[in-house]
Amino acid sequence: MTLHEYFALPDTPMPGSPVGHVIAQLVEKRGLTPEAAYVEAKQMLVEAAGRKRYRAPRVLTIEQQAAADTQRDAWLARVRLAQVA
């Protein structure tokens, strides 16, 4: 099912809405189906809404997410070493 067909269904978000925008990015960058992208988009927006300053979530490719996770893990390791010392 294409994005155009998905957004034409009666019970789906509008393409220009925050959820619709994140769905389109997830389908494009991660190759998810629109239904799977909808579930992930809702989770990402709920997480973003719980922050002090609301910003639309960034959608990264799988490679970009892995690099960000590696960088975060290295930073956490340095912080833990500094706390022990």
ABEGO torsion letter per residue (X at the ends): XBAAAAAABAABBBAABAAAAAAAAAAAAAGBBAAAAAAAAAAAAAAAAABABBBBBBBBBAAAAAAAAAAAAAAAAAAAAAAAX
